[in-house]
Amino acid sequence: MRVALAYSGGLDTTVSIKWLQEKYGAEVITVTVDVGQPEDFEEVERRAYTAGAVKHYLIDGKARFAEEFVSKAIKANALYEGEYPVSTALARYLIAEEVAKVAKAEGCDAVAHGCTGKGNDQLRFDATFAVLVPEMRVIAPVREWGMSRDEEVEYARSKGLRLDLKKSRFSIDENLWGRSLEAGELEDPWNEPPWDALKFVRPPSEWRDGEDLVVEFEGGVPVAVDGERMRLDAMVQHLNFRAGRHGVGLIDHIEDRVVGLKSREVYEAPAATVLIRAHRDLEKLVLSRRALAFKRQVEEEWAWLVYAGLWYDPLREALDAFVEETQKAVAGEVRLRLEKGALLVRGRRSPYSAYAEDLITYSAASRFDQRAGEAFSRIWSLESQIVNRARGRFRSGR
């Protein structure tokens, strides 16, 4: 058997190499995809070969992740349950795609990943593989072997696998769009996230004087900050540190997993916080009330599909088509203020602005005929009047 394994270089996936060899007699090909995680990729490769991989792939996916996945999330204002910018979820689809490509090129019989059986990532990998390589078996060693972490460590030592186990007490996942922390003392929802566990979002003692920034959009995608045009992946990296140093971008909430469990999740996503906030504000300037109201429903469903492992569901593609249509007029600039943990919108402008100053102004220059309001008001309230009369409400003596 020949297996392509999504390989992070951590304990689970490193042990998986040896376990796949022993249980299935497999030749294991490891695939590491760089989506912005801070790893020593040379060390990751060395670790893979030491554990017994017959071949290792390192794929730079940062630009594609930003252009094909993050940009869609921004246009859809994707916040699962109104909080989580689906950062980990989005990256899993790109990783799974690259693993599937390698599996096909290498003539593999199976694909594998290091997800547990209680989380959401298993759905994202499994569903993607089911669509892209339906002929291949999907193996998830962590779901099968039933080892505790201590047993896993002992297994690694017994096989001569040298791993640096002096890591954070938290389970951390990081990519370009966000950084997640769970486990440790965070499993008690009453405990505050410790500042020393955060990378981008700085504590109040380090907050700088406030500053303004201006984000420019074209077709719903951010293209420049303070007049400087840059690639989206570079912009996200820039804003993660710039907004984070003002205490912006910490998300702490109780999340509903697909499997029915509630989990306490802590995310650092300064760039996502800034860009989605700016994008939504610009949309309010250029889109109609009806378009905005319906798009909010679309956004909620889009985020749910991405969160729940359904990137390849036809509904997601159909919702993308609607979102793309709405983004044609989402161009312009939004000015924001970063100050003492707060993110404030201070101004916005667009060549497609639906804000009619000559009508909304209360000055003598207004072109709005207020006398027309009387007839409009009567017709607007007519239905409520008829319904209440039919039901006998508000009659005298009652």
C-alpha positions in Angstrom: 0.0 0.0 0.0 1.2 3.5 -0.9 -0.2 6.3 1.3 -0.1 10.1 1.0 -0.2 11.7 4.4 -1.0 15.3 5.3 2.0 16.0 7.5 2.4 18.8 10.0 5.6 17.5 11.6 4.0 17.2 15.0 3.6 14.3 17.3 0.4 12.8 15.8 1.5 12.9 12.2 5.0 11.8 12.9 3.8 8.8 14.9 1.3 8.1 12.0 4.2 7.5 9.6 5.5 4.6 11.7 2.1 3.3 12.6 1.0 3.2 8.9 4.1 1.2 8.1 3.5 -1.3 10.9 -0.3 -1.7 10.6 -0.6 -1.6 6.8 2.9 -2.2 5.5 2.6 1.1 3.8 5.0 3.2 1.9 4.3 6.7 3.3 4.7 9.9 1.3 4.4 13.0 3.4 2.9 16.3 2.2 3.4 19.5 4.1 1.6 22.6 2.8 2.8 26.0 3.9 -0.3 28.1 4.6 1.5 30.6 6.8 2.4 28.5 9.8 5.7 29.5 11.5 7.6 26.2 11.0 11.2 25.2 10.3 10.3 23.3 7.1 13.8 21.8 6.8 13.4 20.3 10.2 9.9 19.0 9.3 11.3 17.3 6.3 14.2 15.8 8.3 11.6 14.5 10.9 9.5 12.9 8.1 12.4 11.0 6.7 13.7 9.9 10.1 10.3 8.5 10.9 10.4 6.5 7.7 8.7 8.5 4.9 9.9 7.3 1.4 9.3 10.8 -0.1 8.4 14.2 1.2 6.7 17.2 -0.5 6.8 20.8 0.7 4.2 23.0 -1.1 4.1 26.8 -0.7 0.4 27.5 -0.6 0.4 31.0 1.0 -0.4 33.0 -2.1 -3.1 30.6 -3.3 -4.6 30.3 0.1 -5.0 34.1 0.2 -6.2 34.6 -3.4 -8.6 31.6 -3.7 -9.8 31.0 -0.1 -9.3 34.1 2.1 -10.5 36.5 -0.5 -13.8 34.5 -0.7 -14.1 34.6 3.1 -13.7 38.4 3.1 -16.3 38.9 0.4 -18.7 36.6 2.3 -17.9 38.3 5.7 -17.4 34.8 6.9 -17.7 34.6 10.7 -19.0 31.3 12.0 -21.6 32.0 14.8 -20.8 35.6 14.3 -17.3 35.2 15.8 -14.9 32.8 14.2 -13.4 33.8 10.8 -13.1 30.1 9.7 -9.3 30.4 9.5 -8.4 26.8 10.4 -11.3 25.5 8.4 -10.4 27.3 5.2 -6.8 26.0 5.3 -7.8 22.4 5.6 -9.4 22.4 2.2 -6.2 23.6 0.5 -4.1 21.1 2.4 -6.4 18.3 1.4 -6.4 19.3 -2.2 -2.6 19.3 -2.3 -2.5 15.9 -0.6 -4.9 14.5 -3.2 -2.8 15.9 -6.1 0.3 14.2 -4.7 -1.6 11.0 -4.1 -2.7 10.9 -7.7 0.7 11.7 -9.1 2.4 9.1 -6.9 -0.1 6.4 -7.7 -1.2 6.0 -4.1 -3.8 3.6 -2.8 -4.9 5.7 0.2 -4.7 9.2 1.7 -4.3 9.9 5.4 -4.6 12.7 7.9 -3.9 13.3 11.6 -7.4 14.4 12.8 -9.2 13.1 15.9 -12.6 11.7 15.9 -14.2 14.4 18.0 -13.3 17.5 16.0 -14.4 19.2 12.8 -11.1 18.8 10.8 -11.8 15.1 10.1 -14.9 16.2 8.1 -13.0 18.8 6.1 -10.4 16.2 5.1 -12.7 13.3 4.6 -15.3 15.2 2.6 -12.6 16.7 0.3 -10.9 13.3 -0.3 -14.4 11.8 -1.0 -14.8 14.3 -3.8 -11.3 14.5 -5.2 -10.0 10.9 -4.8 -13.1 8.8 -4.2 -11.3 5.7 -5.4 -8.8 5.9 -2.5 -9.1 4.8 1.0 -9.1 7.4 3.7 -7.1 6.5 6.8 -7.1 8.5 10.0 -4.6 6.9 12.4 -5.5 8.9 15.5 -9.2 7.8 15.1 -8.0 4.2 14.9 -5.2 3.6 17.3 -6.9 4.6 20.5 -3.7 5.8 22.2 -3.7 8.5 24.9 -1.1 11.2 24.4 1.2 9.6 27.0 0.9 6.2 25.2 1.6 8.0 21.9 4.8 9.6 23.3 5.9 6.2 24.7 5.2 4.6 21.3 7.3 7.3 19.6 10.2 6.7 22.0 10.0 2.9 21.5 10.4 3.4 17.8 13.3 5.7 18.1 11.4 8.8 17.0 13.1 11.9 18.3 10.6 14.6 18.8 10.8 17.9 20.6 7.9 17.5 23.1 8.7 20.7 25.0 5.9 22.6 23.4 3.1 24.9 24.6 0.6 23.5 27.0 -2.0 24.5 24.5 -3.0 22.9 21.2 -2.1 25.6 18.7 -2.9 25.8 15.0 -1.7 28.8 12.9 -2.0 29.9 9.3 -2.1 33.2 7.5 -5.7 34.0 8.4 -5.6 33.2 12.1 -4.2 31.4 15.1 -6.2 29.1 17.3 -5.5 28.0 20.9 -7.3 25.3 22.9 -6.8 22.7 25.6 -4.8 23.3 28.8 -6.5 25.7 31.2 -8.6 27.0 28.4 -10.8 23.9 28.7 -12.4 25.7 31.7 -14.5 28.4 30.1 -14.1 30.6 33.2 -10.4 31.0 32.8 -9.0 33.9 30.9 -6.7 33.3 28.0 -3.2 34.1 29.3 -1.4 36.9 27.5 1.8 35.0 27.3 0.2 32.4 25.0 -0.7 35.0 22.4 1.5 36.0 19.5 -0.1 38.9 17.7 -2.5 40.5 20.2 -0.5 42.4 22.8 -1.6 43.0 26.5 -2.8 46.4 27.6 0.6 47.2 29.2 2.1 47.2 25.7 -0.6 49.0 23.8 0.7 51.9 21.7 -0.9 55.3 21.0 -3.8 54.9 18.6 -3.4 55.1 14.9 -5.6 55.4 11.8 -5.3 53.2 8.7 -7.1 53.2 5.4 -8.0 50.0 3.6 -8.9 50.2 -0.1 -11.1 47.6 -1.9 -11.7 46.6 -5.5 -14.4 44.1 -6.3 -14.8 43.3 -2.6 -11.1 42.4 -2.2 -8.7 44.6 -0.2 -5.9 45.8 -2.4 -4.1 48.5 -0.5 -3.4 49.8 3.0 -2.7 53.5 3.5 -2.3 53.9 -0.3 0.3 51.1 -0.6 -0.8 48.3 -2.9 0.2 44.8 -1.8 -0.7 41.2 -2.3 -3.4 39.9 -0.1 -1.1 37.4 1.8 1.4 40.3 2.5 -1.4 42.5 3.6 -2.7 39.9 6.1 0.7 39.4 7.6 1.1 43.2 7.9 -2.2 43.7 9.6 -1.8 40.8 12.0 1.1 42.6 13.6 -0.1 46.1 13.1 -3.6 45.6 14.6 -2.5 43.1 17.1 -0.1 45.5 18.8 -3.1 47.7 19.6 -4.9 44.7 21.3 -7.3 44.1 18.3 -8.2 40.7 17.1 -8.6 38.4 20.1 -11.7 36.2 19.8 -12.8 34.1 22.8 -16.1 32.2 22.5 -18.0 29.0 23.0 -18.3 27.2 19.7 -20.7 24.5 18.5 -18.8 21.8 16.8 -20.5 19.7 14.1 -20.3 16.6 16.2 -22.6 18.1 18.8 -20.0 19.2 21.3 -19.5 22.7 22.6 -15.9 23.8 22.8 -14.2 26.9 24.2 -12.1 28.4 21.4 -9.6 31.2 21.5 -8.5 32.8 18.2 -6.0 35.5 17.3 -7.1 37.1 14.0 -6.2 40.8 13.9 -6.1 41.0 10.0 -9.4 39.1 9.7 -11.0 41.4 12.3 -9.9 44.5 10.5 -10.6 43.4 6.9 -14.1 41.9 7.5 -15.1 45.0 9.6 -14.0 47.4 6.9 -15.6 45.3 4.1 -18.9 45.1 5.8 -18.9 48.8 6.4 -18.2 49.5 2.7 -21.0 47.2 1.7 -23.4 49.3 3.8 -22.4 52.3 1.7 -22.9 50.7 -1.7 -25.5 47.9 -1.5 -29.3 48.3 -1.2 -31.1 47.4 2.1 -32.7 44.4 0.5 -29.3 43.1 -0.9 -27.7 43.6 2.5 -30.4 41.8 4.3 -30.4 38.8 2.0 -26.6 38.7 1.9 -26.5 38.4 5.7 -28.4 35.1 5.4 -26.0 34.0 2.6 -23.0 34.8 4.8 -24.3 32.7 7.7 -24.9 29.7 5.5 -21.6 30.2 3.7 -19.7 30.2 7.0 -21.6 27.1 8.2 -20.7 25.1 5.0 -17.0 26.0 5.3 -17.0 25.2 9.0 -18.8 21.9 8.6 -16.5 20.4 5.9 -18.7 21.2 2.9 -16.4 23.3 0.8 -17.3 21.1 -2.3 -21.1 21.2 -1.7 -22.8 22.7 -4.8 -24.6 25.1 -2.5 -21.3 26.8 -1.5 -20.5 27.4 -5.2 -24.0 28.8 -5.8 -23.7 31.1 -2.8 -20.3 32.2 -4.2 -22.0 33.2 -7.4 -24.5 35.4 -5.5 -21.7 37.0 -3.4 -19.6 37.7 -6.5 -22.5 39.6 -8.1 -22.9 41.8 -5.1 -19.2 42.6 -5.0 -19.1 44.4 -8.4 -19.8 47.7 -6.7 -17.8 47.1 -3.5 -14.9 49.4 -4.2 -13.6 52.4 -2.3 -11.8 53.1 1.0 -12.6 52.7 4.7 -10.7 54.6 7.4 -10.4 52.8 10.7 -8.9 53.7 14.1 -6.9 51.2 16.2 -6.8 52.2 19.8 -6.6 50.5 23.2 -8.2 47.2 22.1 -10.9 48.9 20.0 -11.4 48.9 16.3 -13.5 51.9 15.1 -14.7 52.8 11.7 -14.0 56.6 11.1 -15.0 57.1 7.5 -15.8 55.5 4.2 -16.1 56.6 0.5 -16.8 54.9 -2.8 -17.3 55.8 -6.4 -20.5 53.7 -6.2 -21.8 55.2 -3.0 -25.6 55.0 -2.6 -25.4 57.8 0.0 -27.3 60.7 -1.6 -26.2 63.7 0.3 -28.4 66.1 -1.7 -31.4 64.1 -0.5 -30.5 63.2 3.0 -29.3 66.7 4.1 -31.5 68.8 6.3 -30.2 72.0 4.8 -32.1 74.3 2.5 -30.2 72.7 -0.4 -32.1 69.4 0.0 -33.9 68.1 -3.1 -36.2 65.8 -1.1 -39.8 66.9 -1.2 -41.0 66.3 2.4 -44.6 66.9 1.4 -44.5 63.5 -0.4 -43.9 61.9 3.0 -47.5 62.4 4.1 -49.0 60.2 1.4 -46.2 57.7 1.7 -46.7 57.4 5.5 -50.5 56.8 5.0 -49.9 54.0 2.5 -47.0 52.5 4.5 -49.2 52.1 7.6 -52.3 51.0 5.7 -51.8 47.3 6.1 -51.2 47.5 9.9 -54.4 49.7 10.2 -56.5 47.1 8.2 -55.2 44.1 10.1 -55.7 45.6 13.5 -59.2 46.8 12.6 -60.1 43.3 11.4 -59.0 41.8 14.7 -60.9 44.4 16.7 -57.9 45.8 18.5 -57.9 49.1 20.2 -61.7 49.6 20.1 -63.1 51.9 22.7 -64.1 50.3 25.9 -61.6 47.5 25.7 
